[in-house]
């Protein structure tokens, strides 16, 4: 993963670098260093992709509730 892809995934996840750092329990400065002086950890891409998918499921669940399809 490169810096551009990380930024795209963060945007799709509706997260800032600071939000992401807090969510995963990492120092914000460490996240800022990824792609510059450090490589991205192997788990970051799949973590964000799964988080984005979860957001989609939450949105679908909300819409189904609003439509009275599920409780």
TAURMO-V140354 format. One record per residue. N is the residue number from 1. SS is DSSP state (A for helix, B for strand, O for the rest). PHI is phi as a letter, one per 30 degrees, with the letter a starting at -180 (999 if undefined). D_LAST is the distance of its C-alpha to the last C-alpha in Angstrom with 1 decimal. Layout:
N:SS:PHI:D_LAST
N:SS:PHI:D_LAST
This chain:
1:O:999:38.9
2:O:c:40.8
3:A:d:40.3
4:A:d:39.2
5:A:d:36.4
6:A:d:35.3
7:A:d:35.1
8:A:d:33.2
9:A:d:30.6
10:A:d:30.4
11:A:d:29.9
12:A:d:27.1
13:O:d:25.4
14:O:h:26.1
15:O:b:28.2
16:O:c:31.8
17:A:d:34.1
18:A:d:33.9
19:A:e:30.1
20:A:d:30.3
21:A:e:33.1
22:A:d:31.3
23:A:d:28.1
24:A:c:30.3
25:O:i:32.8
26:O:c:35.8
27:O:e:38.5
28:A:e:38.0
29:A:d:41.6
30:A:d:41.1
31:A:d:38.4
32:A:d:40.9
33:A:d:43.5
34:B:d:41.6
35:O:i:43.2
36:O:c:46.3
37:O:c:48.0
38:B:b:45.5
39:O:d:43.6
40:O:d:39.8
41:O:e:38.5
42:O:e:37.5
43:O:d:33.9
44:A:d:33.1
45:A:d:32.4
46:A:d:30.0
47:A:d:28.2
48:A:d:27.7
49:A:d:26.7
50:A:d:24.0
51:A:d:22.8
52:A:d:22.8
53:A:d:20.8
54:A:e:18.2
55:A:e:18.1
56:A:d:17.5
57:A:d:14.5
58:A:d:13.0
59:A:d:13.9
60:A:d:12.4
61:A:d:8.9
62:A:d:9.4
63:A:d:10.8
64:A:d:8.2
65:A:d:5.7
66:A:d:9.0
67:O:d:9.9
68:O:i:7.2
69:O:d:7.1
70:O:b:3.8
71:O:c:0.0
